[in-house]
Structures are given as structure tokens and as C-alpha cells.
Amino acid sequence: MTTTQEHGTELEPVEVVDAELVDDDAPGAGAVAVLDPVDAVLKALDADAVEHLNDIRPKKTKDGYARDWEIWGEFHHWLAERTGTRLPLSKVTVGTFVSFVTYLDQVVEAPPNTIERRITGVTSEARRFGYAVPKEATEAARRALKPLRLDKKRQKRGRGKAASLSPADLRAMAEAPHERKPQPTARRRTVFHVPELARLRDQALNAIKVAVAGRNEEMSELDDPDIEVVDEGLMVSVPSVKGRPERKVPVTYGENRSTCPVRCWQAYRVAKLAAGAAPDGPAFLPTAPPPSG
């Protein structure tokens, strides 16, 4: 039996190229685009630099900038509802940035400091995504913000300054019982037992933090050698954090044992070394200390 195969009955894929016919003598006719290696290397280095700078940025800053970019998107949604046109997030112009300041001030009712932070965050994120942010746009936004910063009512927006910690507050924290019963409205009814080592750590941490007017980041960077016992009490070498200069702060004895930074530190250090902590390790351990060997 003879089998006959038909040809040309199936469609074969072809590549369609958009092109335009030009005269032979037209400018640029016959020219071939040549890749500039210098330009390619510079673009690659710029991309790597942007990625590296974002990687080394503190997590708190990255999270804040990401939230600023979300607010930028919410602003565009609000703007689209009023204009009937959705603008791309990449369009950072004098008009959009000044309108963004107005939106944050009049709609969100954000305090001036927050508005300034949002401008910085949006600028940083836009450039990280490869969008152009003209200098005149950021300058215009800050000019629009300037009179808002001088307004007393706007300055009071937000949570304001936190109340100062009083000696009575510090003593109440230090003398809290080992057993912590749940609040009446709490969903969990479990009684929490605070280990003695954790209680001593919290006493020392809170007392020294108040004595040296320390920030959380500074306290977390302290090592045992940074807290030296001297005749007058303690000499605390507060490390440099976020560009702030390091400093040495003398700490004297307090009247009450539970809030005295010197006696609290000495008691905590003896207890944690007995539990196996390294003598030159972190000053304040988050959990039970690892073996020093």
C-alpha cells in the first residue's frame, strides 16, 4: 500500500519583524547600532550599588520606606477617584509631590515630621525602582511643607512626646512579682512565671538605661567590658550607634537596691556568670546564657 503525505497543510511559526523601508541615501541608512561597553558596565555598577545600599540599610528603615511607598500608592488611589485618571507611581513630579504633601496634611492629617519622612521614603524607593525623581520635585515638596512645620496645631498632631519615666515607675517595674497573673480582659489565663535571672537582667537593664539616658540600640550593643566597676560605681562606655559618637558615662550608687544601677548590675553579672555566660560577651542576654566554653 502506498502512503501519500501532503505537504504545506500545517502552519509553521514565523517571526514577524516590525520594520520601515528607508531610502538608501537617508541619514543613518545601513548603520548598525553598536553596544557601548563603557555604558553597559556603568549601568551594571549602578544597579549593583543600588541593591547593595538597600541590603545594608537597617531593617527598620527598609520597613519604614516600604510603608511610605504604600502610602504613595494610597495617595494615587485617592487622586484617581477625584481626577478620573490613574497616574503611574513612577511619575514623581513637582505636581504629584506637592499634591502628596497636601494629601498627607489635609486628608491623613499627619504631623509635619511624618510628612517629611514620607517624602524621603518615597524618594528613596522610587529611585531604588529605577524611577526618575527630579531635584525640583523634592525641593517643591519641602517648600510646601515649610509653612506647615511652623503651625502649632499641626505640630501637636500624632502621639506627641512620651511621658518621662519616673523613679516610682522604675521601682514598680523592678519590684514586680515573679508570678504575673493575666489581666482581667486577657484571652489567655495562664500565670506567667519570670525566672530569677530574667528579673535580675531587667532590673539592671532598666536602671542603667535610665542612668546613662541610653537608647534601645545602645543598650543592645553593650558588652560586659563596656560596663566597668569603679570606686564611685560604674563607668559605662556607650558605643557608637547610627553615627552618634561613643561616650563614657559615670554612674553612681542609688538609694534603693531595686533601682540602684550599680548593685543591680553586680547582682545580674554574678548570676549570669554562674549560669555559664561568657565574661566578655553581651551585657544583656535575651535568653538563658550559652556555655562560656
LINWOPE-V279809 format. One record per backbone hydrogen bond with DSSP energy under -1.0 kcal/mol. CO is the residue of the C=O (numbers start at 1). NH is the residue of the N-H. If there is no record, write none. Layout:
CO NH
CO NH
//
This chain:
23 26
26 29
28 31
36 40
37 41
38 42
39 43
40 44
41 45
42 46
43 47
44 48
45 49
46 50
47 51
48 52
49 53
50 54
51 55
52 56
58 62
59 63
60 64
61 65
62 66
63 67
64 68
65 69
66 70
67 71
68 72
69 73
70 74
71 75
72 76
73 77
74 78
75 79
76 80
77 81
79 83
80 84
88 91
90 92
93 97
94 98
95 99
96 100
97 101
98 102
99 103
100 104
101 105
102 106
103 107
103 108
104 110
111 115
112 116
113 117
114 118
115 119
116 120
117 121
118 122
119 123
120 124
121 125
122 126
123 127
124 128
125 129
126 131
134 138
135 139
136 140
137 141
138 142
139 143
140 144
141 145
142 146
145 149
148 151
151 155
154 157
166 170
167 171
168 172
169 173
170 174
171 175
173 176
178 194
180 192
183 186
192 180
195 199
196 200
197 201
198 202
199 203
200 204
201 205
202 206
203 207
204 208
205 209
206 210
207 211
208 212
209 214
215 219
216 220
222 283
223 226
224 227
226 237
228 235
233 230
234 251
235 228
236 238
236 249
238 247
241 244
247 238
249 236
251 234
256 260
260 264
261 265
262 266
263 267
264 268
265 269
266 270
267 271
268 272
269 273
270 274
271 275
272 277
273 276
278 281
281 224
//
